[in-house]
Amino acid sequence: MDIAVKICGLREPAHVVAAAEAGARYVGFVFFSRSPRHLGLADAAALALGVPEGIAKVALTVNATNEELDAITEAVPLDMLQLHGSESPERVAEVRSRYGLPVMKAVGVAEPADLAALDLYQTVADQILVDAKPPKGAVLPGGNGLAFDWRLMLGRVWRRPWMLAGGLTPDNVALAIRSTNARQVDVSSGVETAPGVKDEALIRAFCKAALE
Ligand SMILES: O=C(O)c1ccccc1NCC(=O)[C@H](O)[C@H](O)COP(=O)(O)O
């Protein structure tokens, strides 16, 4: 089975190397100042330069303004924008057209009613990231290491490529793939030893579990 892995929230060159060697197809950089994974523009640009050809560099933003997105896209060589806030479908379409980059819209899922948003965003985004809905009052709208009930995904038909996220780890990713039929998986907390602290061995173990 051809599975694509995204490792999100990378901050160190060694972790980019580990992700690339282990077979990841996407690496994510977080631009959200309240996150322990936040990267400044200069650090992100330097990190992006070390990403091997063929691995997509994804910028994760949360309700970013045009000025913020202008600064990010001008400073950092990117292949995709991940919108992880409450961006409307119209805003997703606007960002896609303004920057000429594929856009992945994150949608938080906790219950069946949340799935309607997936259908809506499929009409405007290039990809959908199906993530766990953050708990009430959470500081971060994603990257909380929480899983949702994968049974909600059963029988769903998708018009766009989609990626499964939320609480994935080296121990559960194979089961998650089997349970949801996902062809793409995204992880952040599950390859960390503390919030924002990635671990090479966990990155390699996650990719191995997802890809074998
Ligand atoms: O990672 C963050 O700090 C973050 C901040 C703001 C919005 C989203 C954020 N992360 C999202 C992700 O890293 C992933 O796309 C995904 O949600 C997986 O997260 P996790 O459950 O930690 O594996």
The ligand as a Gaussian input file, in Angstrom:
#p B3LYP/6-31G(d) Opt

LIG

0 1
 O        1.418000      21.660000      16.306000
 C        1.015000      22.756000      16.696000
 O        1.576000      23.343000      17.623000
 C       -0.181000      23.370000      16.062000
 C       -0.511000      24.669000      16.375000
 C       -1.617000      25.261000      15.816000
 C       -2.398000      24.561000      14.931000
 C       -2.083000      23.246000      14.597000
 C       -0.974000      22.651000      15.162000
 N       -0.623000      21.363000      14.845000
 C       -1.312000      20.528000      13.939000
 C       -0.464000      19.355000      13.582000
 O        0.647000      19.263000      13.897000
 C       -0.949000      18.284000      12.741000
 O       -1.342000      18.801000      11.536000
 C       -1.963000      17.400000      13.368000
 O       -3.007000      18.126000      13.894000
 C       -1.404000      16.367000      14.277000
 O       -1.207000      16.726000      15.582000
 P       -0.925000      15.634000      16.733000
 O       -2.230000      15.169000      17.270000
 O       -0.110000      16.348000      17.730000
 O       -0.158000      14.516000      16.099000

